[in-house]
């Protein structure tokens, strides 16, 4: 007996507790991606989209799940076809409408929540569903369809004579292609009404000269508000956009007397008497929130001193509004009190909130929350009670991983201060020197910070420190900060990235200034190229979906001429020296940094020619250079590309740095 006990004790001494490991590129295949949580009208359940990577690593499988808010029960899978999205509750909570690709094309389905199979309620043959919502009485669904305006019945299949068509695109408008959509056809977004019982589709709007979108029923069921640019320049890149009211009683359409400029994202108050909308007078003016009174057509700018770009607006009755906004590296939930004209943080000063959904009485809410160590998961709040996490789809995987927290700091420049973030390498030890990656965000708008970034954690796990900044041009710090980069690409944005690098090197002597690396995508790719023309301090660069030549970029990307004219304060012919003078290509003979170029064949935002020109220039100047071309991918490769390609991109970045002394 004594020998048995001693043997057991000896065995226990050799039991090793598994230590958390670092993030790998291939971990992406095991993530669960949670999206679009929708709270039931009674606040008792949340429907959500649950996406995973297919076994062949080329597709994403998306199904609907249901999670209860009043218990700790595990989420229940509702659908199993791997092609379902956009769940929307009927007003009485008895049915769930959603879009599915399980049959012929993407169709709208209804799932009875009492049990039973989902049934298709559309049979679209020549249209695509862009958006949909329920009528207040639950008898109809409002569909925004991409459809040829001349088509009387989008459920009618093409005739044999219609199927034989020449494979050409005739381009007349400035807006003629899109990232992920390729060359555009004659389809326009238009409003259609679907009778739930009869499945009858009725056309409400549709015209070849414009798009109608952002549509919502009024709570009293009498009107539909929607946004549309119906000016003569609608397909030429106009900044004009108005709101319109469709009256269901007689089918009349009336323009809402909004402020001149671009009105968007209209939201009804509970009493159907007010509209809150986002507004911009022009491209480089602040985004504002405007309250429109339908009775007297007055417009009042609200929260004028707030100085943030709002999104996900949700009314709480008639006097309060919930909204989210980028704010100093986080994305809290704000509450706007219209009576006091005051805005304050309601939830999560740390981390990032999105996809807010309210119960019918607006007392309960669900939302997604994430930070740099947690993928998005569903959370729930009942009144003023503490929020509770409802889903933990990624908990098992994350428990295996050692993930690094972000360290925030501020650094000075000639116009004030900007915020930087540092991620330490995994297993950091005092006395050791570590390489540093400057990772530059795109934009220049938008913001990085307390969000999930697989790429950063992977670099930290490989032994790199990572630093980034929301340089001037980014959102989340006020309009002056956001607008500072106007007509100055390669100016203050570049200066801020060099300043954050200098600041973090001065603060931390464990960073090795002889092993600095740089990467970025889109505008971050441009700044990567630009940096290597201005300095040779980096051992290697990886430039992704970048711009190398603003002259050719202006004439080949998807945006209309007036878009680039706004950004450069004039046309190519008016401001040639600015376009060419801020093009990395002009200074390619100064580059010595070994460079990896990553680009995609179907990118219409920074077309592949930008990468090819940069490859040619560096090759001609005997700079060590390689170009990796991802076939069939677009500008969104790093976010929604084919999974195996997305992971390959991550691996290529690290391999390039390691090849050059990382």
HELIX and SHEET records of a PDB file:
HELIX    1   1 UNK A    2  UNK A   13  1                                  12    
HELIX    2   2 UNK A   25  UNK A   30  5                                   6    
HELIX    3   3 UNK A  160  UNK A  163  1                                   4    
HELIX    4   4 UNK A  395  UNK A  399  1                                   5    
HELIX    5   5 UNK A  454  UNK A  461  1                                   8    
HELIX    6   6 UNK A  479  UNK A  483  1                                   5    
HELIX    7   7 UNK A  492  UNK A  507  1                                  16    
HELIX    8   8 UNK A  523  UNK A  534  1                                  12    
HELIX    9   9 UNK A  550  UNK A  556  1                                   7    
HELIX   10  10 UNK A  561  UNK A  567  1                                   7    
HELIX   11  11 UNK A  576  UNK A  581  1                                   6    
HELIX   12  12 UNK A  584  UNK A  590  5                                   7    
HELIX   13  13 UNK A  608  UNK A  620  1                                  13    
HELIX   14  14 UNK A  637  UNK A  640  1                                   4    
HELIX   15  15 UNK A  643  UNK A  659  1                                  17    
SHEET    1   A 4 UNK A  33  UNK A  39  0                                        
SHEET    2   A 4 UNK A  45  UNK A  53 -1                                        
SHEET    3   A 4 UNK A  60  UNK A  68 -1                                        
SHEET    4   A 4 UNK A  76  UNK A  77 -1                                        
SHEET    1   B 4 UNK A  84  UNK A  89  0                                        
SHEET    2   B 4 UNK A  95  UNK A 100 -1                                        
SHEET    3   B 4 UNK A 107  UNK A 112 -1                                        
SHEET    4   B 4 UNK A 119  UNK A 120 -1                                        
SHEET    1   C 4 UNK A 127  UNK A 134  0                                        
SHEET    2   C 4 UNK A 140  UNK A 148 -1                                        
SHEET    3   C 4 UNK A 187  UNK A 195 -1                                        
SHEET    4   C 4 UNK A 201  UNK A 203 -1                                        
SHEET    1   D 2 UNK A 177  UNK A 178  0                                        
SHEET    2   D 2 UNK A 182  UNK A 183 -1                                        
SHEET    1   E 4 UNK A 212  UNK A 217  0                                        
SHEET    2   E 4 UNK A 223  UNK A 228 -1                                        
SHEET    3   E 4 UNK A 242  UNK A 247 -1                                        
SHEET    4   E 4 UNK A 253  UNK A 255 -1                                        
SHEET    1   F 4 UNK A 262  UNK A 268  0                                        
SHEET    2   F 4 UNK A 274  UNK A 280 -1                                        
SHEET    3   F 4 UNK A 288  UNK A 293 -1                                        
SHEET    4   F 4 UNK A 298  UNK A 302 -1                                        
SHEET    1   G 4 UNK A 310  UNK A 316  0                                        
SHEET    2   G 4 UNK A 320  UNK A 325 -1                                        
SHEET    3   G 4 UNK A 333  UNK A 337 -1                                        
SHEET    4   G 4 UNK A 342  UNK A 347 -1                                        
SHEET    1   H 4 UNK A 352  UNK A 358  0                                        
SHEET    2   H 4 UNK A 364  UNK A 371 -1                                        
SHEET    3   H 4 UNK A 374  UNK A 382 -1                                        
SHEET    4   H 4 UNK A 388  UNK A 389 -1                                        
SHEET    1   I 8 UNK A 406  UNK A 413  0                                        
SHEET    2   I 8 UNK A 416  UNK A 423 -1                                        
SHEET    3   I 8 UNK A 465  UNK A 469 -1                                        
SHEET    4   I 8 UNK A 434  UNK A 440  1                                        
SHEET    5   I 8 UNK A 511  UNK A 521  1                                        
SHEET    6   I 8 UNK A 540  UNK A 544  1                                        
SHEET    7   I 8 UNK A 594  UNK A 600  1                                        
SHEET    8   I 8 UNK A 625  UNK A 630  1                                        
END                                                                             
